[in-house]
Amino acid sequence: MELLYTGKTKNVYALESGNYLLKFKDDCTGKDGVFDPGENSVGLTIDGVGDVNLRMSIYFFEKINAAGIRTHYVGADLKDTTMEVLPAKVFGKGLEVICRYKAVGSFFRRYGEYIEEGADLPAYVETTIKNDEKGDPLITKDALVDLGILSAQQYEDIKSMTQQITKIVADDLKSKGLDLYDIKFEFGYNPQGKVMLIDEIASGNMRVYKDGKYIDPMTLSKLFFAE
């Protein structure tokens, strides 16, 4: 295998088949030794976090694929903490897409003059550019299209897929007594230009509450897989 990219939480390898292999690591984003999924640098290592992130990704990717929604997921090997994926290109230099059910976090910090904290949102979708130095700034549909990062149809596909996938995740969590407030995804496109869900679906990418109290990602993973 050829190492193509060393990421903060995963390494990417090229396979002879033309597909790629993602190797999940135990490194986590954070600051001063405290885990924070919103940080843009590795802050600590937690034994087993790569394994639980892969397990949750497998669980949801299989559900999403079964629902007929396009993803890059092919299969996984828990023993090696790896996931095989289809080749995909990112939009521009990378986009993150957030779907929000509640007005919390950065959404409330921006728009708190107009809404109460924790108020319901109608599966609101927003997009940010992946740029650590600039703090992953928000970008509108018009800017994405006008800058040639994606087409108007690709944007609408991303929005629709985001809302469909978020509902799958939220409904599953709800069945376990957990409430999804917001979740972050990444999308790319295949050689035919079709949008697909890429990267991972892990506890560190979602904000979840139980009985009105925030559940940190490691605790969430344990609750999620509890018998």
N, C-alpha and C positions, 0 to 999 in steps of 0.2 A: 504494500500500500504506500501511496505517496502522500506525505503530509502537505496539505494545501494551505491550511490556516490554523493559527493558534489563537483561540478565543478566550474570553474571560472565564467562561464556564464550560466550554466544549471545544474540542479540536476537530478539524474536518479533514478527512482523507479521501483520496480518489480511489475507486475500485476499478478493476479491469473491465467489469460489465458496463461501465459508463455511469453507474450510480455513485453515490457518495456515502461515506460512513461518518456518523457523528459519535465521538467518544465523549461521554458525559464525565465531568470532573467533580471533585468535592469542593472546588473553590467557589466562593460565594461573593457577590458584590456586597459592599458595606463600607463602614468607616469606623476607625478606632476600635476594631475588633467586634463591632456590632453589626449583625446582618441587616441589610436594607436593600430590597429589590430595586429601589429607585436610584441607588448610587451607580456611578459609571465606572467604578474601578473595583478590583478584587480587594476585599477587606479582611477576609478570614477563610479558613478551611474547616468544614464540618464533615466528619466521617459519615459516609452513607448518604449524603445529600444528592450525589449524582445518581445513586440507585433509585431513591424515591422519586426524583424528578423524571427519570426514564420510565418508571412504573406508571406514574400518572399520565405521562405523555402517551404511552402505549394504550392505556385504558381509553383515553378520550379520542386519540387518532382513529382507533378501531371503530368507535361509535360514530365518529364524523364520516369516515369512509363509508360505513354501512348506510348512512343517511344520504349518500350520493353526492356529498360535498367534496370537491377536489382538494387533496392534500399531497404533500411530498412523501408521506409515510409508506414504506414498503414492508418493513419488518424490524425485529429487534432481537438482541441477545443479552439477556439480563446478566449472564455470567460474566460477560466482557464489558457490560455497561455501554453497549453501542446500539445505534439505530441506523438502519440502512434507509436512505431516502433517494427520491428521484432528483435529477438535476433541475435546478431552478435558478433564474436570475432574480436579483433583488431590484426593486424600483429605485432608480437613481443610485444613491450610495446607502440606501436602506431606509425603510419606513417602519414606524410602529403605529399600530392602530388600537385605540382603546375604546371599549364599549362600557358605558356607565349606566347602572340602574339606580344609583344614589348620588346625591350631590355631596361628595366628600373629597378629601385630598386636594390636589392642585385645582380641580374644577371649582371647588368651593372657595379656595383662596383667590381665584380670578374673579368669580362672579357672585361672591357672597352678598353684595349689595342688592341682588335681585332674587335670592332664593335662600331658604333656610337650610342649615347644615343637616344632611341626612334625608332631605326631601327626595321623593321619587323622581326619576328621570325615565323617559320613554325609550330605553335602549339607545341612548345618545352615543353617536360615533364621532370620534375626533382622531386626527392623524398628526403625527409628529415626525420630523426628520431626525434620523439617527446622527447626532453630532454631539459628542461628549463635551467639547469645549464650549459649545453654545447652549448646553443644557437641553438638548432635544426640543427645539422650538416647534410650536404648533404651525401647521400649514393648511391652507384652505384648498378645497377642490379646484377652484379657479387657478390658484397659483400652481398646483400640481400639473394641471393640464397646460397652462400657458408656458410653463418652464420645460415642458416636454418630458416630465418624469413618468407620466402615465396618460392614458386616454380617458376621456369622459366615461366611456363604457367600462373600462377597467376600474375606475373609481366606484361606479355604481355596483359593480360586481363585488368589490371589496366590502363596501358598506352592507350589502345584502348578506354576503357570506358571514361577515362579522356578527350580524344580528342573529342569524340562524345558529351559528356555532355557540354564541354566548347563551342562547336559550337551552341548547343541549347541555352545556356545562351547568347552568343555573338550576335546571330541572333536576339534574342528577344530585347536585349538592343539596337542594331542597329536600330530596327524599332521605337524606342523611341528617336532616335537622340543621342544615347550614345555609346561610343567606349570602349570595354573591352580590357585592356592591359594585365592583368593576373588575375588568380583566384586560390584559394587554396581549395582542397578537402580532405576528409578523407575516407578511404575504410576499410572494414572489410570482413569477410567471414561467410557464414551460416554453419549449421552443416554438409552440404554436401561438404564443401570446396569451394563453389562458391563465387566469389568476388561480393560484393555489396557496393554501395555508402551509407555512413552513415553520422552521425552528422547533419549539417545544410548547407543551401545554402543562405547566408545572405550578405548584402552589406559590412560588415566588413571583408569578406573573398575575396573581389575582388577589383582590382584597375581599376577605370573607369574614362574616360575623356569625356568632352563635348566641342566641338569646340577648342580642344587642351588644355583645362584647366582641371586640376584634380578636381574631385568631391569627397568631403569627404563623408564617409558612411552615416551619418544621412541625409545630403542633397540628396544623391543618393536615399535613401529610399523614401523621399518625392517626388522626381521627378518621380521615378518608378511608384508610385501609384497615381500620379496626373491624374485627368480626362482629 
